[in-house]
């Protein structure tokens, strides 16, 4: 059973409550987590039961160093989620970066007030690959942020990541900080639902949403050959991963501009295809596109970033092999002629 540490903070300053403390105290010792990608995944995964190790940290230097000290003593968890209160936040924020600067605007609960103080020599990034883990929006609204503040929340996050790096367990222990708004902007139940989905995101193999562009020209369709290291020589309908908050239409228009300098408009959703991978699975969102204006000069490859050739095909067998499920897509779309 996976053991996941979830921490919150006690009440501080002139606050009458701290939602991070309330959530930690309300959590059970064990929680059953559903696959958060079950609607997108092409097969079923059983629910997971995880053990939750809960800690309410003091709002002072001892609290900010407690988890790093426990790690140094040899205690380990399969993942670490720090929770904190962000009074100025309107929605929850998943913090991706811990800053090396401690610059307190108010004293901590022991009266300490450090200004412009270095915690270390570099900023640290969350060990979670957010581009994969949060490649699509969760059920509860949230933001991705690179500003965990300069108070105890950031200090705690910093020391935890620093210790994971120093002990060589950074890659094996997913760790992030979740800032929760005050009760004026979120309920305790909504916070619990969000935490549960985040726990699922770091416990199940991810499903990454990828947009692919299908461009027709009379009775043919465009495919492109990859020339990058991982997929060199393979054919595909070009596209790429959705950025956080993007629709498939927005993603394919951006990707074809970035990869080829082509200006296209997404005009129709043709369907979704699923592909099983080693580290993550892929849901391919296939969009029919049209060039905006004149057709590009395909001999001008100066701005091509990941491909070295295109072909117009009327049958899926005219090129190959393909990337992932793109051959299935090719068979399907060439039947539309």
Residue pairs with C-beta under 8 A, 6 or more apart in sequence:
1 30
1 49
1 50
1 51
2 48
2 50
2 51
2 78
2 79
2 203
3 50
3 51
3 53
3 77
3 78
4 50
4 51
4 52
4 53
4 77
4 78
4 79
4 80
4 81
4 199
4 203
5 53
5 54
5 55
5 67
5 77
5 79
5 80
5 81
6 24
6 27
6 52
6 53
6 54
6 55
6 81
6 83
6 195
7 20
7 24
7 54
7 55
7 56
7 57
7 67
7 80
7 81
7 82
7 83
7 156
8 18
8 20
8 21
8 22
8 23
8 24
8 25
8 55
8 56
8 57
8 83
8 84
9 18
9 20
9 21
9 56
9 57
9 58
9 59
9 63
9 83
9 84
9 85
9 152
9 153
10 18
10 21
10 56
10 57
10 58
10 59
10 63
10 109
11 17
11 18
11 21
12 18
12 59
12 108
12 109
12 152
13 106
15 85
15 87
17 183
18 85
19 85
19 180
19 181
19 182
19 183
19 186
19 188
19 191
20 83
20 84
20 85
20 180
21 56
22 188
23 83
23 180
23 188
23 191
23 192
23 195
24 54
24 55
24 56
24 83
25 54
25 56
26 188
26 192
27 52
27 54
27 192
27 195
28 52
29 51
29 52
29 54
30 49
30 50
30 51
30 52
31 49
31 50
31 52
31 196
31 199
32 47
32 48
32 49
33 47
33 48
33 49
33 50
33 196
33 199
33 200
33 203
33 204
34 47
34 200
35 41
35 44
35 45
35 47
35 200
35 204
36 138
36 197
36 200
36 201
36 204
37 204
37 206
37 207
37 281
38 44
38 45
40 207
40 209
40 272
40 274
40 283
41 207
41 274
41 281
41 283
42 274
42 275
42 276
42 281
43 276
45 204
45 205
48 200
48 203
48 204
50 199
50 203
53 77
55 66
55 67
57 63
57 64
57 66
57 67
57 156
58 66
58 109
59 108
59 109
59 152
60 108
60 109
60 110
60 112
60 152
61 108
61 110
61 112
61 155
63 152
63 156
64 152
64 155
64 156
64 159
65 156
65 159
67 80
67 82
67 156
67 159
67 160
67 163
68 159
68 160
68 162
68 163
71 160
71 163
71 164
71 167
71 169
72 163
72 167
76 169
76 173
77 173
78 173
78 174
79 173
79 174
79 175
79 199
79 202
79 203
80 160
80 173
80 174
80 175
80 176
81 175
81 176
81 177
81 178
81 195
81 198
81 199
82 153
82 156
82 157
82 160
82 175
82 176
82 177
82 178
83 177
83 178
83 179
83 180
83 195
84 152
84 153
84 156
84 177
84 178
84 179
84 180
85 179
85 180
85 182
86 93
86 149
86 153
86 179
86 180
86 181
87 181
87 182
89 179
89 180
89 181
89 185
90 181
90 185
91 141
91 142
91 143
91 181
91 185
91 186
92 140
92 141
92 142
92 143
92 178
92 179
92 180
92 181
92 186
92 191
92 194
93 142
93 143
93 144
93 145
93 178
93 179
94 130
94 134
94 142
94 143
94 144
94 145
94 176
94 177
94 178
94 179
94 198
95 126
95 145
95 146
95 147
95 148
95 153
95 157
95 176
95 177
95 178
95 179
96 125
96 126
96 130
96 144
96 145
96 146
96 176
97 123
97 124
97 125
97 126
97 145
97 146
97 147
97 148
98 123
98 124
98 125
98 126
98 148
98 154
98 157
98 158
98 161
98 177
99 119
99 123
99 147
99 148
99 149
99 150
99 154
99 158
100 118
100 119
100 120
100 121
100 122
100 123
100 124
100 158
101 116
101 117
101 118
101 119
101 150
102 114
102 117
102 118
102 119
102 150
102 151
102 154
102 155
103 114
103 115
103 116
103 117
103 150
104 112
104 113
104 114
104 115
104 150
104 151
105 150
105 151
106 113
106 151
107 113
108 151
108 152
119 155
119 158
119 159
119 162
120 158
120 162
124 157
124 158
124 161
124 162
124 165
125 161
126 161
126 175
126 176
126 177
127 161
127 164
127 170
127 171
127 173
127 174
127 175
127 176
128 174
128 175
128 176
128 202
130 144
130 244
131 241
131 243
131 244
132 206
132 208
132 280
133 201
133 202
133 206
134 144
134 201
134 244
135 206
135 208
135 209
135 241
135 242
135 244
136 209
136 242
137 244
137 245
138 194
138 197
138 198
138 201
139 193
139 194
139 197
140 190
140 193
140 194
140 197
142 194
144 244
145 179
148 154
148 157
148 177
148 179
149 179
153 177
153 179
156 177
157 177
160 175
161 170
161 175
164 170
164 173
164 175
174 202
176 198
176 202
178 194
178 195
178 198
180 186
180 191
205 279
205 280
205 281
206 280
206 281
207 280
207 281
207 282
207 283
208 241
208 280
208 281
208 282
208 283
209 241
209 242
209 248
209 251
209 283
209 285
210 239
210 240
210 241
210 242
210 282
210 283
210 284
210 285
211 239
211 240
211 241
211 242
211 248
211 249
211 251
211 252
211 255
211 284
211 285
211 286
211 287
212 236
212 237
212 238
212 239
212 252
212 284
212 285
212 286
212 287
212 326
212 329
213 237
213 238
213 239
213 252
213 255
213 256
213 264
213 266
213 287
213 288
213 289
214 221
214 222
214 237
214 270
214 286
214 287
214 288
214 289
214 329
214 333
215 221
215 222
215 264
215 288
215 289
215 290
215 291
216 222
216 288
216 336
217 295
217 312
219 314
219 337
220 312
220 313
220 314
221 312
221 313
221 314
221 330
221 333
221 334
222 237
222 310
222 311
222 312
223 235
223 236
223 237
223 310
223 311
223 313
223 319
223 326
223 330
224 235
224 236
224 237
224 238
224 307
224 309
224 310
224 311
225 233
225 234
225 235
225 307
225 308
225 309
225 310
225 311
225 319
226 232
226 233
226 234
226 235
226 236
226 306
226 307
226 308
226 323
227 233
227 306
227 307
227 308
228 306
231 323
233 321
234 321
234 322
234 323
235 311
235 319
235 320
235 321
235 322
235 323
235 326
236 322
236 323
236 324
236 326
237 286
237 326
237 329
237 330
238 255
238 256
238 259
238 260
238 306
238 307
239 251
239 252
239 255
239 256
239 287
240 251
240 255
240 258
240 259
241 251
242 248
242 250
242 251
242 285
243 251
243 254
246 254
248 266
248 269
248 285
248 287
249 266
249 269
249 287
250 266
251 285
252 264
252 266
252 287
252 289
253 264
253 265
253 266
253 289
256 262
256 264
256 289
257 263
257 264
258 305
259 304
259 305
259 306
259 307
260 296
260 303
260 304
260 305
260 307
261 296
261 303
261 304
262 291
262 296
263 291
263 292
263 293
264 289
264 290
264 291
264 292
265 289
265 290
265 292
266 287
266 288
266 289
267 287
267 288
267 289
267 290
268 287
268 288
269 285
269 286
269 287
269 288
270 286
270 287
270 288
270 332
270 333
271 286
271 332
272 283
272 284
272 285
272 286
273 283
273 284
273 286
273 325
273 328
273 329
274 281
274 282
274 283
274 284
274 325
275 281
275 282
275 284
275 324
275 325
277 324
282 324
282 325
284 324
284 325
284 326
284 329
286 329
286 333
298 310
301 308
311 318
311 319
313 319
313 330
313 334
314 334
314 337
315 334
316 327
316 330
316 331
316 334
320 327
321 327
322 330
